[in-house]
Structure formats: C-alpha cells, structure tokens
Amino acid sequence: MKKNYFKFLACFFLFIGLIFLSGCGQGKQAEKEKNNPQEQANSDDQERVEDRQGGDLERVQDEEVRRLIKNSQKEASPRPTSVNKINNLEEKGEINIKEAVKLRLTALAAPDELADDFRGEEEIRRRSSLNSDTKWILNNWDDLSEQEKREFEPYILPPDEEGSIFYGDEEEDLSGLFIKKAKAASPDWENREVNLGASAKLFYKQKDSWSESRKNEEEDRSTYLEIALEDSWPKFKTLLGTEPGERVYVYLVEMNDCGEAFMQNKDGARRCIVNIKADQSKKLLKASLAHELFHCFQYELASKYQNVSNDIDWIAEGTAVWAEDYIYPDYNTEHQYLPKDFFEHLDEELVTSKNDWEYGRYMWFYFLSQYYDDSYVVETLKKAANNDIRESAQNSVPEYKLAYQDYAFYNWNYGPFFKYKDDPEFPEGEHPRGNASKYFTDFEKQDRDYKFNLNKGGMDYRMHSFDPDKGAKYAIFEFEEHPEDITITALINSSGTWQKENWNQTTKKEICLADDQINLIVLIVANSNLKDKGKLEYSLKLEGECPKISQGTMILEQNSQSGPSYLKVFMKSEDVLEYNPESDCMEIVERTISCDYDNKAEMMEGTPMHTRQTSQGQGGVSETYYDQEERPIRICFESGWTTFALDPDTKDDSYLTLTNTLTGNEPRIEKTSCPGFWSSEHVIDPENISENRIQGEEVTTRQGMFGPTSMKIKYDYVFYKEN
C-alpha cells in the first residue's frame, strides 16, 4: 500500500506542477573556542598511524582515475598574508588577543606600518578579520584601559566622525591605531537618504581637490550601493520577518577588507554602521552590501550575533556569504571562497572559523537551499539565536543525518556527480583536495586494516584504485560496527561508468572486480555529529579469483521531467541467487538494496501563488532468506523466453526515508520501500542471454501525461543451475 500511495502522491504533484508550468579575505583568530592545535596534530598523528595513504600512481593505467587522484592531492600554495602570520603567533601563545587584534587591524588599515615579523607574502584581497575584531573591541570596551580605548577608538567610530580611521583623505591622511602622526583633514562627506524599500543613509566622499571623473566614479559607486540596498532590504525583511529598527548608515570607504557591519551609537540612536570597500567592481560592491546588510538583520534578529566566538562567526559569516547568492544568484561572488576555504578543508570541523574558513562554510547553507529550500537557513538562524548553535544546526533539518550524507556526496563535485546548480553554473573544477582526499593503489592480493578519525562534521574521501588484470580480482570490504552518525556512500567506477551506492547498513561487501572491470571505488565517509568526533574501522581483502557464485546486480532508473518539475528514481539490488529446479527459477537468497528518490513539482511558477513540492530520500536494506518458501523469485526460464521479476517485495517495506515538503507546511517524514513506476516483470532480450550469464541494458521512452518518461533497466547476472 505504501508504494502505491507514493506513486499516487508523486503523480498527483507532478501532474499539478505541469498544469501550472509557465511556457573578498584570509586570516583571523579573535577570541574563539579552539583546542590547542599542536596537541590536536599530535593526537591525530597517533590515531591515524595505520591509515597512511599511498601507492605508485604510475601503475594506475586508467587516465581518468590517475588524473582524479593527482588533482585531489593538489593544494594551493600556502602564501601567508599578514593576518595569517598574526593568527599563527596568537595560536602559539606568543601574542595575546589584544595584541593580535591591534596587529590585524593595522594589517588591514595601514599594512606599511607593520614590523617585518608580521608582514605576509600575499596581500589581503578578500574578507578577513575586520568584522570580528571590531565586534571584539565593542564587546570588551569596558575592560580596556583608557590608553587602550584611545588606541582602539578609531576603529569603532563612524567614518564621518573626526578620529575615525576612515575620516581623512585616504591619499594623505590614512591613519592607523598605532600611528602617532594622524591628521584630521576634512573629507567633505556627502550623504543622502535611501527610502525606496529600505531605511538607510548613504555616505561617500566628494573632495574639492578631486577631478570630475574621480568624483563621478565615487558617485557611481554610491549609486550601486543604493541599488543594492533597495534590492536586498525588502527580500531580507520578508525572509527573516524582521528589519533594523533604526536607519542603517552605509559608508563608502578605502579599506583592505571588503566590508564590515557593527552596532554603534550615532545621531541619537543605536544603529548598524556598515563600511564598504570602495575599490571594488560593480558586482562586488553590490554583493558586499548584501553581505554586510545581512549582518544588520542578524543583529536585529538576536543580540547574540553581535558577539564573537567560533560558533557565532561560523553561522553569522556563513549565512552572510549565502545571502550574497540569495540576492544576486548570477553574480557568483560567493564562490571565491571555494578553493582555499572549503574544498581543501572538508576534513576539518564543519562549525569552524579557523583561518577564516567560516566564509567557505557558506556551502552548508547553500546546500540546504538547494536540497530543501531557503526556509531551512532561516530556521537555523532563528533556532540558534536562543539555543546551542551546533544543536540548532542539526535540529533545524529534517532527517539531518541522511541530509548530511548527501551534503558530503554533493561536495564530491566530480563527473557525472555535479549536484550543485547555479546560474550560469557551479564551478566544476573544484572537488575535495588536501587532507580530506586519500588514495590507495590496491593491485595485489592483500588483507589490510584501515582506521581513521573524523572531525566533528568532518568528511573523508577515500579512493581505492584497482586493476583486475594485475592480480587482485575479488574485493571484500568488512566494516566494524560504528555509530549512525557515520555514513558511507560508495561511488564505483566500472570502465568509465559511475554508480552510487548507500553502504550505511553494510557490514560486508563482496565485489568481483574482474566481471565489471572496476578500477576505482570511492568511499565518502562523513561524521554528521557536530559535537563529537567519530572513528571508522574497516578491512579490505583482495583475492586472486572470483568465487563461483550465482549472483548479480539489477539497476532500475526512472526519469521524468517537464520544465523545472521532475521525478528521478534510482534503485540497485545486488543479489545472491540459488536455483530451484521445481520452478526452473533463480531465487534470491541474499540481497542488498539501495534507493535514491528525488521528486520536485513547481506549481504556478512566476505568480504570487508559486508553490513547490519536494520528496527526497535515500535508504537501503540487506536481507537474507533462510526458508525457501519466502525467497523472492528473480529470474525464470520459461518456454520461449526468460523473465525478470524487477522489484520483488522485501520483508522490510520501510527502508527508504522520504522527506516531503510543501510550501507553507511543515516537512513530513515517511518510511516506505523504493517507490518507482516500473512493471512487475520484464522479458529479457534474447541477445543478452548466454549460457551462464544474463547481461544487458534496455531503455524505453514514452510520452505520458507527466511528460517524457524514460526507464532504464541494467542487469548483469552470472548463474549456475547446479547448487
């Protein structure tokens, strides 16, 4: 009944959908919750000693596999900025937090004033520590000495107030905290109010000494910010259900960071002060404004977000980068953080602001928007406002553990598994690198154990390469018992064709590498627990020959699409068979099933009544049939033809967890079996049948009431009638 129910549900929503379809920074450590990095490194070395990757890449004959492995080992050359150097000194305890904040601010505002010991090899070109350090000054103001207050005050004054670091002419008067000869030139600030869809006041300079072209350039920049305010404010207000209570003051200034936003007293009110770097392109100016304005909305949502900590910085900056894409989805400014701040550090904690990685951690929220919708980003922000941030991140997502498993899979980002979508496209050249990616060349017979730790929210991408022609033809993976927080996704490359499998419930996996010419198996292991580390242990035994067993694999794929509405179902069943001479059929003795289901229907798109329905889920089950009476039939040899039972019933009919969402409604979780729309039996093409093997791929396409529908059946069974 459950399977029929979901067939009806998917058909209904897809039908309804079709009716309404319309024809910038590196650096920072601030005051954060961290473990001692040296102790952590020592601990990791001890626990990972049995998990050294390796092998001779030159022996890997498949060019695609060799290229993939080589690319995964590449890391961007570590050219530290001044902020990186200062952070490292702070981590080692050689300077305290106050000294670190002073030095970082000097690096951002007046880098030439830094001593050589603190100067980096690379300029600070993107977002860095300014926002966090400014908040630190404000939060610790009452504990500072009078001398320290005089030193820090230039960084928390609004730029149009004398004494601000940004007050004077940047060409003559740029002064820093610890620069003794600060000038106080009048900068001739211009301002205008922005009231169309926003409540803001915009400040920018117009010096008499400037040429007309220079004045016009600054005027144009201010116009871009005004447009960005009008683009962003109403959308953020609708999204979060709140807005700043006082007019926001936005300043166009010369600075090394892309921007900052903090609360300060100005013109008789406590208001959000936003500073935006002037020397940016039009797109970066607008995206930077969206980013910083989102901070203002965060502060209105909860005063907690005005504080500084590892976890607060993670959620505040991650969602602010996400907001750049939310307002300007085709600018792609957010993706600048992918190479250095994300894909190289997937093995690290998810909730981290180490080395400014919180900016790259926007990808968790980017994933939530695509996997579910934007409301789950808002839910996380609101729940975290008054609760533990890590617990809120987990509790705000339906079927969180399975979603996190898919997040790790999405981050593989290598063909054909490009799951992220963007306008015009998500960067396809980026995928896991560095410590998160490991390779093992497994060619000869072996029996080897692997064990490794996983950080809180950490991911490991483990590439086992094979070559059946060089000795090892049969692989046996055995997994030790592990917590449900640890998930395992297997990607199997067979002669250039990839398959995805869910190995969460797998304790033992036997694979004949020679039969399918399997040259690579990638294990994507993820720890969805954000508060505790995890550990996985498994063994891989390789043998010289595949045993003589009746076994095989059945893959069923269904795809239907019309416009943005679609239905995708993938089911894989790996079976061990036994011949029943009475029925002349091969019966299933053992089977392992994995299923992925993805259905989306867009209704009344482009209208105020636009509604989205989604059903997504994955699951698997392993079953053994001890009594012949309960064994499902897979293949029957009848007079004149041979038939398959495509989807025999399982004892467990609730192995698939589906999360159903409908705009304006709470998510609904259902347990079912794989809800595909395939027939119960299929007659096998005679050309795909040999003496002891049935192997083939058949595709049918039809035009139905739900749009073009394709059904692919792929099968490969070796069978022996002598048991």
VEXNUKOL-743029 format. One record per residue (C-alpha): x negated, y, z. Coordinates in steps of 0.05 Angstrom, whole numbers, plus 5000, padded with zeros to 4 digits. Layout:
XYZ;...
//
This chain:
500050005000;494450485016;491250404948;497950534913;499151134958;492551464938;493751314865;500351674871;497252254910;491552354861;496252304801;501152804833;495953334848;492353254782;498953304745;500953934783;493954224771;494454104696;501254444692;498555084722;491655094690;490055754656;488755644577;426457844989;420557515056;415557085094;413657095168;416357175239;416656835304;420057315352;422957045416;425356355394;426555675425;420755245400;416754645421;409254715424;407254595350;400554265367;403753775415;409153625364;403953495310;400153025355;406452655373;408552585301;401652315282;402151775334;409151555316;408051565241;401651175241;404950565208;408350975155;402651235112;404651325041;400051124985;398450724925;394950814859;399351264817;395251094755;398150394759;405250674752;406650554678;413450894673;412051614654;418451894686;417151544752;409851774753;411852494737;417152494790;412352234843;406952734824;411753324825;414453114893;407453164922;406353884899;406654444949;406055184936;399055434952;399155695024;397156425015;399056725082;401957415090;400057865147;406457655183;404456915174;397857055208;401057435265;406156875275;400656355279;396956755332;403456815372;404756065367;397755925393;398856395452;393356865431;398157455430;404657555468;411557715440;410858475448;404158485413;406858045358;412958495347;408459115344;403758795294;409358525249;412759195246;406159525228;405059005174;411859175145;411559935150;404160115147;400059505126;393759915114;393460055189;392659315207;385959055230;382658555184;384257975232;391658075218;391558215144;394357685098;392257465029;399057594998;403758185001;410458145036;415358164978;421857875006;425657835071;421657775133;421957915208;424358635209;431658495227;429758005282;424358455311;428859065311;434158675349;428758445398;426959165414;434159355426;435558745469;429358855512;429559615515;430959665589;424959225605;419959645566;415360155598;416060885579;409860825537;412560215501;419160575489;415561155456;411860655412;417960245392;423060805385;421160995313;423760315291;430660365322;432361095306;436861215246;432461435188;435162145184;433162295256;426462615268;421662105297;424261525256;419161125217;423261275155;424462015169;418862345129;416862345056;414161655041;408861954997;405862375053;408862215120;409961465127;408261345199;407860715240;408560525311;401360565329;399261105280;397261705322;397962245268;405262225249;408062815210;415163065214;416763335146;423963485129;426062955079;432263315051;437262755062;443562755021;449762375043;456762205020;462561805049;464961165017;472361055029;474760644970;475459945000;470060095052;468660545111;461460765104;456861355097;451261325047;444561685058;439061785007;433462284994;433162854944;426563234954;425663914922;418763704900;421363114860;422263134785;429263094757;428062384733;425862184803;432062504834;436462164782;433261494797;434861554871;441861794855;442961174811;440560724868;445461044915;450960914865;449160184861;449760144937;456460484935;458959984884;456359414927;459959694988;466459714950;465259014923;463358704990;467459035045;474458815025;472158105010;468658035077;474658325113;479357815080;474357245091;472957375165;479457715186;475758305218;471658915199;466859405234;470659875280;466360475264;463860755198;457560395175;451560835159;447360595100;440460885086;436360815023;429060795047;422060595028;420259955064;416759285052;422658855075;429058805033;433359085088;435859065160;442159185199;442759335273;447559675322;445560365347;448761005375;449761525322;454462125316;458161965379;459561235365;456360545368;455760355295;452059895248;445860205216;443659905150;436960045118;435959815046;429359795008;429860304952;424659994905;428859414880;432459234816;439859394809;441858674824;437258614884;439759284912;446959054909;445558354936;441358644993;447059095012;451858505012;446958125057;445958685108;453358885109;455058165126;450758255188;455158845207;461258395201;457757865243;456558365298;463958545298;465757805300;461557685362;456258095400;452457435406;449957545335;446258175357;441657735399;435257375378;433956625383;432056065337;439255825330;442356515324;437356715270;438956075233;446356185228;446056945221;440956965165;443256325131;450356575124;447957275104;444056975046;450156545029;454157205028;449757454971;452356884928;459456974955;459757694929;455257624868;455456894846;451957014779;446157424807;442656814837;438557254884;439356734939;435456204901;428856584910;428156214976;428655514948;421355344931;417755554994;423155595047;427554995030;425354414986;418354375018;421254325088;427153845085;423753405136;423953965187;429854125232;436054395197;437054925251;430455285248;427655985238;420455755238;416356145187;422756495163;425655835137;432456055162;433256435096;432555795056;437355445104;442955815070;443555175029;447554835084;452855365077;452255365001;453454615003;459654695048;462755195000;461854714942;463354064978;469454345014;470755095007;468655765037;473155685098;468355195130;462855715130;467656185166;469755635214;462555505233;461156245245;467356335287;466455705328;459155855341;460956555366;463056265433;460055565433;453555205424;451255345353;448854645336;455054315363;459254825325;455654665260;457453925269;464554015296;466754505242;466053995186;470953415174;467452745171;460953105186;456252505184;458452295114;458353025091;451253085117;449252455080;451852765016;448153405033;441653015033;443752684967;445453364935;438453604955;435253054913;437053504854;433753064801;436952794738;442052544730;444052754800;444653504793;450453614841;449854354857;453454824810;452155554797;453056094745;449556034698;446255424731;442955174794;435255114788;433954404763;426454444772;426954444848;427353794888;424353524953;416853624959;411453605012;412353215076;419653055061;417652645000;413651995005;411751474954;409550744958;407050334899;409449624912;406849164857;404248524890;407448034938;407748335008;411448345074;410749045103;414049425160;415750155158;417850605215;418451355219;421551925258;426752405234;427353115260;433953405283;437653455218;431353225181;431152845115;426252355085;425852175011;422151515004;420351284934;418550544926;415850424856;415649724826;413249374763;416148664758;411248494703;405448564752;407448024801;412948214850;419748054821;424247994882;425248514937;428348405005;429749025047;431548905120;433649475166;433249485242;439449705280;439850465281;444850995304;450551205259;447351895256;442151585210;444851505139;441651155080;443051305007;439450874954;438051124884;436050554838;432550674771;433350094723;429750224656;431550964659;438650864683;440251104754;445250824803;447151094872;448950634930;451050735002;446750295047;449450555114;452149875134;446649475101;442249045146;439348625089;438848775015;436148274964;434648524894;431948154833;427448694804;425848284742;433048174720;434548924715;427449164705;427949604766;421950064772;423950544827;428350534889;429151194927;431551154999;434651815021;434751775096;438052335136;439052465210;445652845218;444352945293;442353675303;440653595377;436552955379;431152635337;432151965303;428051375282;428750845227;425050185221;425549725161;421449205125;420349065051;418448365029;416448234957;416347544926;413847284860;420246964834;427647094838;431446514871;436546114831;443046404859;449646544826;450147284836;451447934800;453848644800;460348974777;460749724767;467250094753;467350824735;473451254720;473151984697;478952444682;478353194670;482253784645;479254474658;476854534730;481253944753;478053254753;478152564782;471752154789;471551454819;465351014824;465450314853;459949804856;460649094880;454648634890;456847914896;454147234913;458446714878;459945974883;463245534831;469945204845;470844624796;478244544812;479945234786;473945304739;472545974771;466746324804;468946534874;465847074918;462046814978;458847474999;459948174972;457548884986;461849444960;460350184956;465250714932;464951454917;471451834905;471952564883;478452894862;479853644853;486153984827;486454734815;493554994814;495955674790;488755904780;487856644768;494156824807;495357024880;498456324888;491955984869;491555324907;486054804909;487054074930;481053624940;480052904961;472852684973;469752105006;464951525005;464350865041;462350155037;463449465066;459848795068;463948165075;462647415079;468046905062;466846255100;473345895083;474445715010;481845905016;480146635029;474746704976;476647214922;476047004850;471147404807;470447014741;474946484710;473246064650;479645944612;481045614546;479046114492;476846684538;473346874602;476447374650;474147824707;478148004768;475948734770;477648924842;479548334886;482448514953;477848585012;479148365084;477649075106;482149545068;479850185104;472450225088;473050875049;473751525089;477452055049;477752785069;483753125037;484253885036;489654345011;489055105012;492255375075;492554695110;488254325160;483953765130;487053075133;482752455142;484951785113;482051095112;483150665051;479850205001;477050464935;483050794901;481450704827;486450644770;483550024737;487449394717;487048764759;483948334705;479448434645;477947974586;470547954573;467848104504;465247424478;458947754452;457047904524;457247174546;451346694543;450146014574;448746234646;449646984642;455047504631;452148184617;455148794583;458249484586;465049654559;468250344554;475350514539;478351204529;485451404527;489552044527;494452024584;498952514619;493052714663;488352894606;482752484573;481151884616;475051424607;474050764641;467250434641;466149714663;458949484671;457348784693;451448314700;452247614730;447847004730;451746384747;450645644756;456345144757;452144654798;452744884870;
//
